[in-house]
């Protein structure tokens, strides 16, 4: 195989940087975050969509009410919890954002009382 020409996939088409450079995202859609309408792209997680709109925190800690957002980005730390469509304790770094979703800041454990 010659270097620098990209590999061929099993189907015979080229893969690599040139193919990625030609990639175009699907059409944008919107979701709401605490009542604000924000844009998102297919394949983005809730965290990625929030970050791309300049939102960096979306949860407060149970005891001190300190702001939290993404820390690990892989679903281990649970710092990025949000409520999605009324379901609390959703990890924003793992949950794909969907068109029309209602995402809300989570306070403490996310349960009333």
C-alpha positions as a Markdown table, in Angstrom:
| # | Residue | x | y | z |
|---|---|---|---|---|
| 1 | Unk | 0.0 | 0.0 | 0.0 |
| 2 | Unk | 1.3 | 3.4 | -0.9 |
| 3 | Unk | 1.5 | 6.0 | 1.8 |
| 4 | Unk | -0.6 | 9.1 | 2.0 |
| 5 | Unk | -3.3 | 8.0 | -0.4 |
| 6 | Unk | -5.8 | 6.8 | 2.2 |
| 7 | Unk | -7.0 | 3.3 | 2.8 |
| 8 | Unk | -9.7 | 1.6 | 0.9 |
| 9 | Unk | -12.7 | 0.3 | 2.8 |
| 10 | Unk | -14.2 | -3.1 | 2.1 |
| 11 | Unk | -16.5 | -1.5 | -0.4 |
| 12 | Unk | -13.5 | 0.0 | -2.2 |
| 13 | Unk | -14.1 | 3.7 | -1.5 |
| 14 | Unk | -11.4 | 5.8 | 0.1 |
| 15 | Unk | -11.5 | 6.6 | 3.7 |
| 16 | Unk | -9.5 | 9.2 | 5.6 |
| 17 | Unk | -9.0 | 13.0 | 5.9 |
| 18 | Unk | -10.3 | 13.8 | 2.4 |
| 19 | Unk | -13.5 | 12.0 | 2.9 |
| 20 | Unk | -14.0 | 13.6 | 6.3 |
| 21 | Unk | -13.4 | 17.1 | 4.8 |
| 22 | Unk | -16.3 | 16.6 | 2.4 |
| 23 | Unk | -18.6 | 15.4 | 5.2 |
| 24 | Unk | -21.6 | 17.7 | 5.9 |
| 25 | Unk | -23.8 | 17.6 | 9.0 |
| 26 | Unk | -27.5 | 17.0 | 8.8 |
| 27 | Unk | -29.8 | 20.0 | 9.0 |
| 28 | Unk | -29.9 | 21.7 | 12.4 |
| 29 | Unk | -32.9 | 21.3 | 14.6 |
| 30 | Unk | -33.9 | 22.9 | 17.9 |
| 31 | Unk | -34.6 | 21.8 | 21.5 |
| 32 | Unk | -35.3 | 23.9 | 24.6 |
| 33 | Unk | -33.1 | 24.4 | 27.6 |
| 34 | Unk | -34.8 | 26.0 | 30.6 |
| 35 | Unk | -37.3 | 27.6 | 28.2 |
| 36 | Unk | -34.6 | 28.9 | 25.7 |
| 37 | Unk | -34.7 | 27.5 | 22.2 |
| 38 | Unk | -31.2 | 26.3 | 21.2 |
| 39 | Unk | -29.9 | 24.7 | 18.0 |
| 40 | Unk | -28.4 | 21.2 | 17.7 |
| 41 | Unk | -27.1 | 18.8 | 15.1 |
| 42 | Unk | -27.9 | 15.2 | 14.6 |
| 43 | Unk | -25.5 | 13.0 | 16.6 |
| 44 | Unk | -24.7 | 15.6 | 19.2 |
| 45 | Unk | -25.2 | 14.8 | 22.9 |
| 46 | Unk | -27.1 | 17.1 | 25.1 |
| 47 | Unk | -23.8 | 18.3 | 26.6 |
| 48 | Unk | -22.3 | 19.0 | 23.2 |
| 49 | Unk | -25.3 | 21.0 | 22.1 |
| 50 | Unk | -25.4 | 23.0 | 25.3 |
| 51 | Unk | -21.6 | 23.7 | 25.1 |
| 52 | Unk | -21.9 | 24.8 | 21.4 |
| 53 | Unk | -24.5 | 27.4 | 22.6 |
| 54 | Unk | -22.3 | 28.7 | 25.3 |
| 55 | Unk | -24.0 | 26.9 | 28.2 |
| 56 | Unk | -21.3 | 25.5 | 30.5 |
| 57 | Unk | -23.3 | 24.5 | 33.7 |
| 58 | Unk | -26.7 | 22.9 | 34.0 |
| 59 | Unk | -26.8 | 21.2 | 37.4 |
| 60 | Unk | -26.4 | 22.4 | 41.0 |
| 61 | Unk | -25.0 | 20.3 | 43.8 |
| 62 | Unk | -27.4 | 18.9 | 46.4 |
| 63 | Unk | -25.9 | 20.6 | 49.5 |
| 64 | Unk | -24.2 | 23.8 | 48.4 |
| 65 | Unk | -26.0 | 24.5 | 45.2 |
| 66 | Unk | -22.7 | 24.8 | 43.3 |
| 67 | Unk | -22.9 | 24.8 | 39.4 |
| 68 | Unk | -21.8 | 21.7 | 37.5 |
| 69 | Unk | -21.5 | 20.8 | 33.8 |
| 70 | Unk | -19.4 | 18.3 | 32.0 |
| 71 | Unk | -16.3 | 17.0 | 33.9 |
| 72 | Unk | -15.3 | 13.6 | 32.5 |
| 73 | Unk | -17.4 | 13.6 | 29.3 |
| 74 | Unk | -17.7 | 9.8 | 29.4 |
| 75 | Unk | -20.6 | 9.2 | 31.8 |
| 76 | Unk | -18.5 | 8.2 | 34.9 |
| 77 | Unk | -18.6 | 11.3 | 37.1 |
| 78 | Unk | -22.3 | 12.1 | 37.0 |
| 79 | Unk | -21.5 | 15.9 | 37.1 |
| 80 | Unk | -23.5 | 16.6 | 34.0 |
| 81 | Unk | -27.0 | 15.4 | 35.1 |
| 82 | Unk | -30.0 | 17.1 | 33.5 |
| 83 | Unk | -33.7 | 16.4 | 33.3 |
| 84 | Unk | -34.7 | 15.5 | 29.7 |
| 85 | Unk | -38.4 | 15.5 | 28.9 |
| 86 | Unk | -39.3 | 15.3 | 32.6 |
| 87 | Unk | -36.8 | 12.4 | 33.4 |
| 88 | Unk | -34.2 | 13.5 | 36.0 |
| 89 | Unk | -30.7 | 12.2 | 36.3 |
| 90 | Unk | -29.9 | 11.9 | 32.6 |
| 91 | Unk | -26.2 | 12.1 | 31.8 |
| 92 | Unk | -25.9 | 15.0 | 29.3 |
| 93 | Unk | -22.6 | 13.7 | 28.0 |
| 94 | Unk | -24.2 | 10.4 | 26.9 |
| 95 | Unk | -27.8 | 11.2 | 25.9 |
| 96 | Unk | -28.3 | 12.2 | 22.3 |
| 97 | Unk | -30.2 | 15.5 | 21.9 |
| 98 | Unk | -33.4 | 15.1 | 20.0 |
| 99 | Unk | -35.5 | 17.6 | 18.1 |
| 100 | Unk | -38.1 | 19.2 | 20.3 |
| 101 | Unk | -36.6 | 17.8 | 23.5 |
| 102 | Unk | -37.2 | 19.8 | 26.7 |
| 103 | Unk | -34.0 | 19.9 | 28.8 |
| 104 | Unk | -34.0 | 21.5 | 32.2 |
| 105 | Unk | -31.4 | 22.4 | 34.8 |
| 106 | Unk | -31.2 | 19.7 | 37.5 |
| 107 | Unk | -31.1 | 20.9 | 41.1 |
| 108 | Unk | -29.7 | 18.4 | 43.7 |
| 109 | Unk | -31.0 | 14.9 | 43.1 |
| 110 | Unk | -33.5 | 16.0 | 40.5 |
| 111 | Unk | -36.5 | 14.8 | 42.7 |
| 112 | Unk | -38.9 | 17.1 | 44.4 |
| 113 | Unk | -39.1 | 17.0 | 48.1 |
